[in-house]
Amino acid sequence: MTQLVLYTTSHCHLCEQALVLLIRLKEQYAINWITKEISDDDDLIEKYGIRIPVIQRIDNQSELNWPFSENDIVMLIKA
């Protein structure tokens, strides 16, 4: 199973769209994710503040910055 992190913040409509993509892909691929709220951590705000939503693979730290599609996520999890 591929473990992911979805970096997000509250009231972010793009983050909500990214979550919908992950939910759809979970039906087809062995993925699991945790959601990380960046506003709780100054370092995360500095790193991801203008790039969210961001999906990161836990095992190899590779990341996808918004905008991304279902296909982009599939390429990330198959890499």
PDB file with one MODEL, atoms N, CA, C and O in Angstrom:
MODEL        1
ATOM      1  N   MET A   1       0.846  -1.178   0.000  1.00  0.00           N
ATOM      2  CA  MET A   1       0.000   0.000   0.000  1.00  0.00           C
ATOM      3  C   MET A   1       0.892   1.242   0.000  1.00  0.00           C
ATOM      4  O   MET A   1       1.863   1.321   0.752  1.00  0.00           O
ATOM      5  N   THR A   2       0.557   2.186  -0.834  1.00  0.00           N
ATOM      6  CA  THR A   2       1.295   3.443  -0.907  1.00  0.00           C
ATOM      7  C   THR A   2       0.723   4.411   0.116  1.00  0.00           C
ATOM      8  O   THR A   2      -0.478   4.683   0.130  1.00  0.00           O
ATOM      9  N   GLN A   3       1.594   4.925   0.967  1.00  0.00           N
ATOM     10  CA  GLN A   3       1.206   5.866   2.012  1.00  0.00           C
ATOM     11  C   GLN A   3       1.499   7.285   1.537  1.00  0.00           C
ATOM     12  O   GLN A   3       2.592   7.576   1.052  1.00  0.00           O
ATOM     13  N   LEU A   4       0.515   8.159   1.680  1.00  0.00           N
ATOM     14  CA  LEU A   4       0.626   9.537   1.219  1.00  0.00           C
ATOM     15  C   LEU A   4       0.306  10.509   2.341  1.00  0.00           C
ATOM     16  O   LEU A   4      -0.322  10.159   3.340  1.00  0.00           O
ATOM     17  N   VAL A   5       0.761  11.748   2.143  1.00  0.00           N
ATOM     18  CA  VAL A   5       0.365  12.865   2.994  1.00  0.00           C
ATOM     19  C   VAL A   5      -0.266  13.906   2.085  1.00  0.00           C
ATOM     20  O   VAL A   5       0.296  14.261   1.049  1.00  0.00           O
ATOM     21  N   LEU A   6      -1.432  14.391   2.474  1.00  0.00           N
ATOM     22  CA  LEU A   6      -2.067  15.509   1.778  1.00  0.00           C
ATOM     23  C   LEU A   6      -1.889  16.740   2.659  1.00  0.00           C
ATOM     24  O   LEU A   6      -2.502  16.849   3.721  1.00  0.00           O
ATOM     25  N   TYR A   7      -1.046  17.664   2.208  1.00  0.00           N
ATOM     26  CA  TYR A   7      -0.837  18.924   2.924  1.00  0.00           C
ATOM     27  C   TYR A   7      -1.950  19.875   2.512  1.00  0.00           C
ATOM     28  O   TYR A   7      -2.183  20.100   1.324  1.00  0.00           O
ATOM     29  N   THR A   8      -2.628  20.424   3.496  1.00  0.00           N
ATOM     30  CA  THR A   8      -3.830  21.197   3.255  1.00  0.00           C
ATOM     31  C   THR A   8      -3.984  22.278   4.316  1.00  0.00           C
ATOM     32  O   THR A   8      -3.171  22.384   5.234  1.00  0.00           O
ATOM     33  N   THR A   9      -5.021  23.064   4.180  1.00  0.00           N
ATOM     34  CA  THR A   9      -5.427  23.997   5.223  1.00  0.00           C
ATOM     35  C   THR A   9      -6.931  24.172   5.137  1.00  0.00           C
ATOM     36  O   THR A   9      -7.537  23.859   4.112  1.00  0.00           O
ATOM     37  N   SER A  10      -7.525  24.660   6.188  1.00  0.00           N
ATOM     38  CA  SER A  10      -8.978  24.790   6.219  1.00  0.00           C
ATOM     39  C   SER A  10      -9.458  25.845   5.227  1.00  0.00           C
ATOM     40  O   SER A  10      -8.747  26.800   4.912  1.00  0.00           O
ATOM     41  N   HIS A  11     -10.654  25.649   4.755  1.00  0.00           N
ATOM     42  CA  HIS A  11     -11.312  26.571   3.817  1.00  0.00           C
ATOM     43  C   HIS A  11     -10.544  26.712   2.503  1.00  0.00           C
ATOM     44  O   HIS A  11     -10.530  27.784   1.898  1.00  0.00           O
ATOM     45  N   CYS A  12      -9.917  25.643   2.074  1.00  0.00           N
ATOM     46  CA  CYS A  12      -9.160  25.639   0.817  1.00  0.00           C
ATOM     47  C   CYS A  12      -9.921  24.786  -0.196  1.00  0.00           C
ATOM     48  O   CYS A  12      -9.915  23.558  -0.111  1.00  0.00           O
ATOM     49  N   HIS A  13     -10.578  25.446  -1.156  1.00  0.00           N
ATOM     50  CA  HIS A  13     -11.381  24.685  -2.116  1.00  0.00           C
ATOM     51  C   HIS A  13     -10.523  23.792  -3.007  1.00  0.00           C
ATOM     52  O   HIS A  13     -10.985  22.738  -3.443  1.00  0.00           O
ATOM     53  N   LEU A  14      -9.296  24.190  -3.282  1.00  0.00           N
ATOM     54  CA  LEU A  14      -8.408  23.341  -4.079  1.00  0.00           C
ATOM     55  C   LEU A  14      -8.031  22.083  -3.299  1.00  0.00           C
ATOM     56  O   LEU A  14      -7.903  21.001  -3.871  1.00  0.00           O
ATOM     57  N   CYS A  15      -7.856  22.236  -2.001  1.00  0.00           N
ATOM     58  CA  CYS A  15      -7.546  21.083  -1.147  1.00  0.00           C
ATOM     59  C   CYS A  15      -8.714  20.100  -1.139  1.00  0.00           C
ATOM     60  O   CYS A  15      -8.514  18.885  -1.144  1.00  0.00           O
ATOM     61  N   GLU A  16      -9.928  20.632  -1.128  1.00  0.00           N
ATOM     62  CA  GLU A  16     -11.113  19.783  -1.187  1.00  0.00           C
ATOM     63  C   GLU A  16     -11.159  19.023  -2.511  1.00  0.00           C
ATOM     64  O   GLU A  16     -11.537  17.852  -2.538  1.00  0.00           O
ATOM     65  N   GLN A  17     -10.777  19.678  -3.606  1.00  0.00           N
ATOM     66  CA  GLN A  17     -10.731  19.003  -4.913  1.00  0.00           C
ATOM     67  C   GLN A  17      -9.690  17.899  -4.913  1.00  0.00           C
ATOM     68  O   GLN A  17      -9.923  16.825  -5.468  1.00  0.00           O
ATOM     69  N   ALA A  18      -8.540  18.154  -4.293  1.00  0.00           N
ATOM     70  CA  ALA A  18      -7.483  17.140  -4.213  1.00  0.00           C
ATOM     71  C   ALA A  18      -7.963  15.930  -3.415  1.00  0.00           C
ATOM     72  O   ALA A  18      -7.673  14.791  -3.780  1.00  0.00           O
ATOM     73  N   LEU A  19      -8.686  16.170  -2.344  1.00  0.00           N
ATOM     74  CA  LEU A  19      -9.215  15.075  -1.530  1.00  0.00           C
ATOM     75  C   LEU A  19     -10.198  14.224  -2.326  1.00  0.00           C
ATOM     76  O   LEU A  19     -10.195  12.999  -2.206  1.00  0.00           O
ATOM     77  N   VAL A  20     -11.027  14.852  -3.125  1.00  0.00           N
ATOM     78  CA  VAL A  20     -11.969  14.115  -3.977  1.00  0.00           C
ATOM     79  C   VAL A  20     -11.207  13.209  -4.946  1.00  0.00           C
ATOM     80  O   VAL A  20     -11.603  12.064  -5.166  1.00  0.00           O
ATOM     81  N   LEU A  21     -10.125  13.712  -5.520  1.00  0.00           N
ATOM     82  CA  LEU A  21      -9.318  12.886  -6.427  1.00  0.00           C
ATOM     83  C   LEU A  21      -8.759  11.670  -5.696  1.00  0.00           C
ATOM     84  O   LEU A  21      -8.797  10.559  -6.224  1.00  0.00           O
ATOM     85  N   LEU A  22      -8.244  11.867  -4.497  1.00  0.00           N
ATOM     86  CA  LEU A  22      -7.693  10.749  -3.723  1.00  0.00           C
ATOM     87  C   LEU A  22      -8.776   9.731  -3.385  1.00  0.00           C
ATOM     88  O   LEU A  22      -8.544   8.527  -3.483  1.00  0.00           O
ATOM     89  N   ILE A  23      -9.934  10.193  -2.996  1.00  0.00           N
ATOM     90  CA  ILE A  23     -11.031   9.281  -2.659  1.00  0.00           C
ATOM     91  C   ILE A  23     -11.414   8.438  -3.864  1.00  0.00           C
ATOM     92  O   ILE A  23     -11.636   7.234  -3.733  1.00  0.00           O
ATOM     93  N   ARG A  24     -11.494   9.056  -5.036  1.00  0.00           N
ATOM     94  CA  ARG A  24     -11.823   8.299  -6.254  1.00  0.00           C
ATOM     95  C   ARG A  24     -10.757   7.259  -6.569  1.00  0.00           C
ATOM     96  O   ARG A  24     -11.078   6.135  -6.954  1.00  0.00           O
ATOM     97  N   LEU A  25      -9.482   7.633  -6.406  1.00  0.00           N
ATOM     98  CA  LEU A  25      -8.387   6.719  -6.736  1.00  0.00           C
ATOM     99  C   LEU A  25      -8.265   5.574  -5.735  1.00  0.00           C
ATOM    100  O   LEU A  25      -7.762   4.506  -6.082  1.00  0.00           O
ATOM    101  N   LYS A  26      -8.713   5.777  -4.512  1.00  0.00           N
ATOM    102  CA  LYS A  26      -8.642   4.731  -3.493  1.00  0.00           C
ATOM    103  C   LYS A  26      -9.461   3.507  -3.910  1.00  0.00           C
ATOM    104  O   LYS A  26      -9.162   2.390  -3.488  1.00  0.00           O
ATOM    105  N   GLU A  27     -10.482   3.708  -4.728  1.00  0.00           N
ATOM    106  CA  GLU A  27     -11.300   2.598  -5.217  1.00  0.00           C
ATOM    107  C   GLU A  27     -10.519   1.698  -6.173  1.00  0.00           C
ATOM    108  O   GLU A  27     -10.851   0.522  -6.321  1.00  0.00           O
ATOM    109  N   GLN A  28      -9.486   2.236  -6.823  1.00  0.00           N
ATOM    110  CA  GLN A  28      -8.739   1.494  -7.836  1.00  0.00           C
ATOM    111  C   GLN A  28      -7.324   1.121  -7.419  1.00  0.00           C
ATOM    112  O   GLN A  28      -6.757   0.165  -7.949  1.00  0.00           O
ATOM    113  N   TYR A  29      -6.751   1.853  -6.487  1.00  0.00           N
ATOM    114  CA  TYR A  29      -5.347   1.665  -6.131  1.00  0.00           C
ATOM    115  C   TYR A  29      -5.201   1.492  -4.618  1.00  0.00           C
ATOM    116  O   TYR A  29      -6.010   1.988  -3.834  1.00  0.00           O
ATOM    117  N   ALA A  30      -4.158   0.784  -4.242  1.00  0.00           N
ATOM    118  CA  ALA A  30      -3.870   0.547  -2.821  1.00  0.00           C
ATOM    119  C   ALA A  30      -3.148   1.770  -2.259  1.00  0.00           C
ATOM    120  O   ALA A  30      -1.921   1.795  -2.157  1.00  0.00           O
ATOM    121  N   ILE A  31      -3.937   2.782  -1.898  1.00  0.00           N
ATOM    122  CA  ILE A  31      -3.371   3.999  -1.327  1.00  0.00           C
ATOM    123  C   ILE A  31      -4.057   4.298   0.002  1.00  0.00           C
ATOM    124  O   ILE A  31      -5.207   3.928   0.239  1.00  0.00           O
ATOM    125  N   ASN A  32      -3.323   4.964   0.830  1.00  0.00           N
ATOM    126  CA  ASN A  32      -3.841   5.460   2.093  1.00  0.00           C
ATOM    127  C   ASN A  32      -3.153   6.795   2.337  1.00  0.00           C
ATOM    128  O   ASN A  32      -2.022   6.994   1.895  1.00  0.00           O
ATOM    129  N   TRP A  33      -3.812   7.706   3.029  1.00  0.00           N
ATOM    130  CA  TRP A  33      -3.199   9.009   3.262  1.00  0.00           C
ATOM    131  C   TRP A  33      -3.618   9.562   4.609  1.00  0.00           C
ATOM    132  O   TRP A  33      -4.636   9.189   5.192  1.00  0.00           O
ATOM    133  N   ILE A  34      -2.777  10.470   5.069  1.00  0.00           N
ATOM    134  CA  ILE A  34      -3.130  11.296   6.207  1.00  0.00           C
ATOM    135  C   ILE A  34      -3.192  12.732   5.711  1.00  0.00           C
ATOM    136  O   ILE A  34      -2.508  13.101   4.757  1.00  0.00           O
ATOM    137  N   THR A  35      -3.999  13.518   6.351  1.00  0.00           N
ATOM    138  CA  THR A  35      -4.127  14.929   6.009  1.00  0.00           C
ATOM    139  C   THR A  35      -3.363  15.734   7.052  1.00  0.00           C
ATOM    140  O   THR A  35      -3.573  15.576   8.255  1.00  0.00           O
ATOM    141  N   LYS A  36      -2.474  16.599   6.572  1.00  0.00           N
ATOM    142  CA  LYS A  36      -1.678  17.455   7.458  1.00  0.00           C
ATOM    143  C   LYS A  36      -2.127  18.891   7.294  1.00  0.00           C
ATOM    144  O   LYS A  36      -2.075  19.446   6.196  1.00  0.00           O
ATOM    145  N   GLU A  37      -2.565  19.487   8.380  1.00  0.00           N
ATOM    146  CA  GLU A  37      -2.955  20.896   8.421  1.00  0.00           C
ATOM    147  C   GLU A  37      -1.690  21.736   8.561  1.00  0.00           C
ATOM    148  O   GLU A  37      -1.005  21.672   9.582  1.00  0.00           O
ATOM    149  N   ILE A  38      -1.381  22.525   7.530  1.00  0.00           N
ATOM    150  CA  ILE A  38      -0.126  23.278   7.569  1.00  0.00           C
ATOM    151  C   ILE A  38      -0.169  24.463   8.522  1.00  0.00           C
ATOM    152  O   ILE A  38       0.878  24.917   8.982  1.00  0.00           O
ATOM    153  N   SER A  39      -1.365  24.976   8.828  1.00  0.00           N
ATOM    154  CA  SER A  39      -1.445  26.173   9.674  1.00  0.00           C
ATOM    155  C   SER A  39      -1.023  25.905  11.109  1.00  0.00           C
ATOM    156  O   SER A  39      -0.839  26.843  11.884  1.00  0.00           O
ATOM    157  N   ASP A  40      -0.866  24.639  11.475  1.00  0.00           N
ATOM    158  CA  ASP A  40      -0.432  24.287  12.827  1.00  0.00           C
ATOM    159  C   ASP A  40       1.080  24.313  13.001  1.00  0.00           C
ATOM    160  O   ASP A  40       1.579  24.104  14.106  1.00  0.00           O
ATOM    161  N   ASP A  41       1.813  24.567  11.922  1.00  0.00           N
ATOM    162  CA  ASP A  41       3.277  24.445  11.976  1.00  0.00           C
ATOM    163  C   ASP A  41       3.905  25.517  11.088  1.00  0.00           C
ATOM    164  O   ASP A  41       3.684  25.528   9.877  1.00  0.00           O
ATOM    165  N   ASP A  42       4.683  26.413  11.680  1.00  0.00           N
ATOM    166  CA  ASP A  42       5.297  27.510  10.921  1.00  0.00           C
ATOM    167  C   ASP A  42       6.196  27.002   9.799  1.00  0.00           C
ATOM    168  O   ASP A  42       6.236  27.602   8.725  1.00  0.00           O
ATOM    169  N   ASP A  43       6.916  25.909  10.031  1.00  0.00           N
ATOM    170  CA  ASP A  43       7.788  25.353   8.990  1.00  0.00           C
ATOM    171  C   ASP A  43       6.973  24.857   7.803  1.00  0.00           C
ATOM    172  O   ASP A  43       7.369  25.043   6.652  1.00  0.00           O
ATOM    173  N   LEU A  44       5.827  24.222   8.083  1.00  0.00           N
ATOM    174  CA  LEU A  44       4.965  23.748   6.994  1.00  0.00           C
ATOM    175  C   LEU A  44       4.345  24.915   6.238  1.00  0.00           C
ATOM    176  O   LEU A  44       4.197  24.852   5.018  1.00  0.00           O
ATOM    177  N   ILE A  45       3.987  25.963   6.941  1.00  0.00           N
ATOM    178  CA  ILE A  45       3.451  27.157   6.269  1.00  0.00           C
ATOM    179  C   ILE A  45       4.496  27.734   5.327  1.00  0.00           C
ATOM    180  O   ILE A  45       4.189  28.097   4.192  1.00  0.00           O
ATOM    181  N   GLU A  46       5.723  27.815   5.801  1.00  0.00           N
ATOM    182  CA  GLU A  46       6.799  28.361   4.963  1.00  0.00           C
ATOM    183  C   GLU A  46       7.040  27.474   3.740  1.00  0.00           C
ATOM    184  O   GLU A  46       7.233  27.974   2.632  1.00  0.00           O
ATOM    185  N   LYS A  47       7.027  26.177   3.945  1.00  0.00           N
ATOM    186  CA  LYS A  47       7.340  25.241   2.855  1.00  0.00           C
ATOM    187  C   LYS A  47       6.184  25.096   1.857  1.00  0.00           C
ATOM    188  O   LYS A  47       6.416  25.055   0.649  1.00  0.00           O
ATOM    189  N   TYR A  48       4.940  25.018   2.352  1.00  0.00           N
ATOM    190  CA  TYR A  48       3.811  24.680   1.492  1.00  0.00           C
ATOM    191  C   TYR A  48       2.774  25.782   1.323  1.00  0.00           C
ATOM    192  O   TYR A  48       1.814  25.612   0.572  1.00  0.00           O
ATOM    193  N   GLY A  49       2.949  26.895   2.000  1.00  0.00           N
ATOM    194  CA  GLY A  49       1.927  27.933   2.036  1.00  0.00           C
ATOM    195  C   GLY A  49       1.367  28.373   0.706  1.00  0.00           C
ATOM    196  O   GLY A  49       0.163  28.599   0.587  1.00  0.00           O
ATOM    197  N   ILE A  50       2.216  28.501  -0.299  1.00  0.00           N
ATOM    198  CA  ILE A  50       1.723  28.957  -1.611  1.00  0.00           C
ATOM    199  C   ILE A  50       1.583  27.805  -2.604  1.00  0.00           C
ATOM    200  O   ILE A  50       1.236  28.031  -3.763  1.00  0.00           O
ATOM    201  N   ARG A  51       1.851  26.565  -2.162  1.00  0.00           N
ATOM    202  CA  ARG A  51       1.809  25.417  -3.077  1.00  0.00           C
ATOM    203  C   ARG A  51       0.655  24.459  -2.809  1.00  0.00           C
ATOM    204  O   ARG A  51       0.411  23.557  -3.610  1.00  0.00           O
ATOM    205  N   ILE A  52      -0.063  24.635  -1.696  1.00  0.00           N
ATOM    206  CA  ILE A  52      -1.075  23.643  -1.346  1.00  0.00           C
ATOM    207  C   ILE A  52      -2.240  23.664  -2.323  1.00  0.00           C
ATOM    208  O   ILE A  52      -2.548  24.701  -2.910  1.00  0.00           O
ATOM    209  N   PRO A  53      -2.870  22.541  -2.490  1.00  0.00           N
ATOM    210  CA  PRO A  53      -2.586  21.266  -1.855  1.00  0.00           C
ATOM    211  C   PRO A  53      -1.346  20.602  -2.451  1.00  0.00           C
ATOM    212  O   PRO A  53      -1.027  20.780  -3.627  1.00  0.00           O
ATOM    213  N   VAL A  54      -0.667  19.842  -1.616  1.00  0.00           N
ATOM    214  CA  VAL A  54       0.498  19.068  -2.030  1.00  0.00           C
ATOM    215  C   VAL A  54       0.290  17.639  -1.551  1.00  0.00           C
ATOM    216  O   VAL A  54      -0.111  17.403  -0.411  1.00  0.00           O
ATOM    217  N   ILE A  55       0.567  16.686  -2.441  1.00  0.00           N
ATOM    218  CA  ILE A  55       0.536  15.272  -2.074  1.00  0.00           C
ATOM    219  C   ILE A  55       1.972  14.781  -2.052  1.00  0.00           C
ATOM    220  O   ILE A  55       2.739  15.006  -2.989  1.00  0.00           O
ATOM    221  N   GLN A  56       2.321  14.107  -0.970  1.00  0.00           N
ATOM    222  CA  GLN A  56       3.683  13.592  -0.811  1.00  0.00           C
ATOM    223  C   GLN A  56       3.621  12.085  -0.538  1.00  0.00           C
ATOM    224  O   GLN A  56       2.808  11.619   0.260  1.00  0.00           O
ATOM    225  N   ARG A  57       4.496  11.337  -1.214  1.00  0.00           N
ATOM    226  CA  ARG A  57       4.681   9.923  -0.888  1.00  0.00           C
ATOM    227  C   ARG A  57       5.570   9.836   0.344  1.00  0.00           C
ATOM    228  O   ARG A  57       6.623  10.472   0.400  1.00  0.00           O
ATOM    229  N   ILE A  58       5.154   9.061   1.320  1.00  0.00           N
ATOM    230  CA  ILE A  58       5.929   8.963   2.550  1.00  0.00           C
ATOM    231  C   ILE A  58       7.236   8.218   2.322  1.00  0.00           C
ATOM    232  O   ILE A  58       8.260   8.596   2.892  1.00  0.00           O
ATOM    233  N   ASP A  59       7.228   7.168   1.502  1.00  0.00           N
ATOM    234  CA  ASP A  59       8.420   6.322   1.374  1.00  0.00           C
ATOM    235  C   ASP A  59       9.590   7.003   0.669  1.00  0.00           C
ATOM    236  O   ASP A  59      10.742   6.775   1.040  1.00  0.00           O
ATOM    237  N   ASN A  60       9.324   7.827  -0.331  1.00  0.00           N
ATOM    238  CA  ASN A  60      10.436   8.439  -1.071  1.00  0.00           C
ATOM    239  C   ASN A  60      10.401   9.975  -1.079  1.00  0.00           C
ATOM    240  O   ASN A  60      11.237  10.615  -1.716  1.00  0.00           O
ATOM    241  N   GLN A  61       9.437  10.553  -0.374  1.00  0.00           N
ATOM    242  CA  GLN A  61       9.319  12.007  -0.213  1.00  0.00           C
ATOM    243  C   GLN A  61       9.019  12.760  -1.513  1.00  0.00           C
ATOM    244  O   GLN A  61       9.090  13.989  -1.526  1.00  0.00           O
ATOM    245  N   SER A  62       8.689  12.065  -2.599  1.00  0.00           N
ATOM    246  CA  SER A  62       8.347  12.780  -3.829  1.00  0.00           C
ATOM    247  C   SER A  62       7.005  13.479  -3.647  1.00  0.00           C
ATOM    248  O   SER A  62       6.131  13.000  -2.925  1.00  0.00           O
ATOM    249  N   GLU A  63       6.860  14.622  -4.317  1.00  0.00           N
ATOM    250  CA  GLU A  63       5.693  15.475  -4.110  1.00  0.00           C
ATOM    251  C   GLU A  63       5.049  15.904  -5.412  1.00  0.00           C
ATOM    252  O   GLU A  63       5.691  16.003  -6.457  1.00  0.00           O
ATOM    253  N   LEU A  64       3.747  16.156  -5.305  1.00  0.00           N
ATOM    254  CA  LEU A  64       2.965  16.763  -6.385  1.00  0.00           C
ATOM    255  C   LEU A  64       2.405  18.078  -5.867  1.00  0.00           C
ATOM    256  O   LEU A  64       1.726  18.101  -4.841  1.00  0.00           O
ATOM    257  N   ASN A  65       2.679  19.154  -6.557  1.00  0.00           N
ATOM    258  CA  ASN A  65       2.103  20.455  -6.231  1.00  0.00           C
ATOM    259  C   ASN A  65       0.879  20.683  -7.103  1.00  0.00           C
ATOM    260  O   ASN A  65       0.827  20.227  -8.246  1.00  0.00           O
ATOM    261  N   TRP A  66      -0.099  21.386  -6.562  1.00  0.00           N
ATOM    262  CA  TRP A  66      -1.278  21.762  -7.338  1.00  0.00           C
ATOM    263  C   TRP A  66      -0.875  22.706  -8.447  1.00  0.00           C
ATOM    264  O   TRP A  66      -0.049  23.583  -8.194  1.00  0.00           O
ATOM    265  N   PRO A  67      -1.390  22.596  -9.650  1.00  0.00           N
ATOM    266  CA  PRO A  67      -2.501  21.733 -10.042  1.00  0.00           C
ATOM    267  C   PRO A  67      -2.015  20.339 -10.454  1.00  0.00           C
ATOM    268  O   PRO A  67      -0.953  20.187 -11.057  1.00  0.00           O
ATOM    269  N   PHE A  68      -2.820  19.328 -10.113  1.00  0.00           N
ATOM    270  CA  PHE A  68      -2.542  17.967 -10.551  1.00  0.00           C
ATOM    271  C   PHE A  68      -3.858  17.261 -10.853  1.00  0.00           C
ATOM    272  O   PHE A  68      -4.927  17.669 -10.400  1.00  0.00           O
ATOM    273  N   SER A  69      -3.743  16.198 -11.626  1.00  0.00           N
ATOM    274  CA  SER A  69      -4.912  15.434 -12.057  1.00  0.00           C
ATOM    275  C   SER A  69      -4.855  14.037 -11.442  1.00  0.00           C
ATOM    276  O   SER A  69      -3.880  13.681 -10.782  1.00  0.00           O
ATOM    277  N   GLU A  70      -5.906  13.254 -11.664  1.00  0.00           N
ATOM    278  CA  GLU A  70      -5.894  11.859 -11.228  1.00  0.00           C
ATOM    279  C   GLU A  70      -4.710  11.140 -11.846  1.00  0.00           C
ATOM    280  O   GLU A  70      -4.028  10.366 -11.174  1.00  0.00           O
ATOM    281  N   ASN A  71      -4.467  11.390 -13.106  1.00  0.00           N
ATOM    282  CA  ASN A  71      -3.342  10.733 -13.799  1.00  0.00           C
ATOM    283  C   ASN A  71      -2.004  11.093 -13.145  1.00  0.00           C
ATOM    284  O   ASN A  71      -1.137  10.231 -12.999  1.00  0.00           O
ATOM    285  N   ASP A  72      -1.833  12.335 -12.759  1.00  0.00           N
ATOM    286  CA  ASP A  72      -0.596  12.756 -12.087  1.00  0.00           C
ATOM    287  C   ASP A  72      -0.418  11.984 -10.768  1.00  0.00           C
ATOM    288  O   ASP A  72       0.690  11.566 -10.431  1.00  0.00           O
ATOM    289  N   ILE A  73      -1.508  11.803 -10.035  1.00  0.00           N
ATOM    290  CA  ILE A  73      -1.441  11.073  -8.777  1.00  0.00           C
ATOM    291  C   ILE A  73      -1.082   9.607  -9.037  1.00  0.00           C
ATOM    292  O   ILE A  73      -0.278   9.024  -8.310  1.00  0.00           O
ATOM    293  N   VAL A  74      -1.676   9.022 -10.067  1.00  0.00           N
ATOM    294  CA  VAL A  74      -1.365   7.632 -10.429  1.00  0.00           C
ATOM    295  C   VAL A  74       0.125   7.503 -10.754  1.00  0.00           C
ATOM    296  O   VAL A  74       0.771   6.549 -10.320  1.00  0.00           O
ATOM    297  N   MET A  75       0.666   8.440 -11.502  1.00  0.00           N
ATOM    298  CA  MET A  75       2.088   8.396 -11.824  1.00  0.00           C
ATOM    299  C   MET A  75       2.941   8.502 -10.555  1.00  0.00           C
ATOM    300  O   MET A  75       3.982   7.853 -10.452  1.00  0.00           O
ATOM    301  N   LEU A  76       2.507   9.309  -9.600  1.00  0.00           N
ATOM    302  CA  LEU A  76       3.221   9.439  -8.327  1.00  0.00           C
ATOM    303  C   LEU A  76       3.189   8.124  -7.546  1.00  0.00           C
ATOM    304  O   LEU A  76       4.211   7.714  -6.997  1.00  0.00           O
ATOM    305  N   ILE A  77       2.046   7.465  -7.489  1.00  0.00           N
ATOM    306  CA  ILE A  77       1.960   6.245  -6.678  1.00  0.00           C
ATOM    307  C   ILE A  77       2.601   5.056  -7.354  1.00  0.00           C
ATOM    308  O   ILE A  77       2.974   4.094  -6.684  1.00  0.00           O
ATOM    309  N   LYS A  78       2.739   5.099  -8.678  1.00  0.00           N
ATOM    310  CA  LYS A  78       3.375   3.990  -9.402  1.00  0.00           C
ATOM    311  C   LYS A  78       4.881   4.166  -9.517  1.00  0.00           C
ATOM    312  O   LYS A  78       5.581   3.221  -9.880  1.00  0.00           O
ATOM    313  N   ALA A  79       5.394   5.349  -9.216  1.00  0.00           N
ATOM    314  CA  ALA A  79       6.822   5.626  -9.367  1.00  0.00           C
ATOM    315  C   ALA A  79       7.661   4.835  -8.382  1.00  0.00           C
ATOM    316  O   ALA A  79       8.887   4.955  -8.380  1.00  0.00           O
TER     317      ALA A  79
ENDMDL
END
